[in-house]
Amino acid sequence: MVTNVKSLLETVKTVEDEAARGTRALESSIDAIGHEIRVNISMFLLLSNTEYILNAACFELKYRFKYIFNFVSHV
């Protein structure tokens, strides 16, 4: 009977270890997905801000060149 109990306890421990490994793998996957989402959102915001800054700079340059061109053409 002691052998049966020992064998049962070893089986329970093995099942618990497998379950714990599955839980750790799932938690690790969730963390990795969360990290990728944060990186992608950061890149999106960076690219959006960069595009906005470039558009604003282009608009400003167009305005300045138009002003200079008008000034030079009247001189």
Buried (B, 14 or more C-beta within 10 A) or exposed (E): EEEEEEEEEEEEEEEEEEEEEEEEEEEEEEEEEEEEEEEEEEEEEEEEEEEEEEEEEEEEEEEEEEEEEEEEEEE
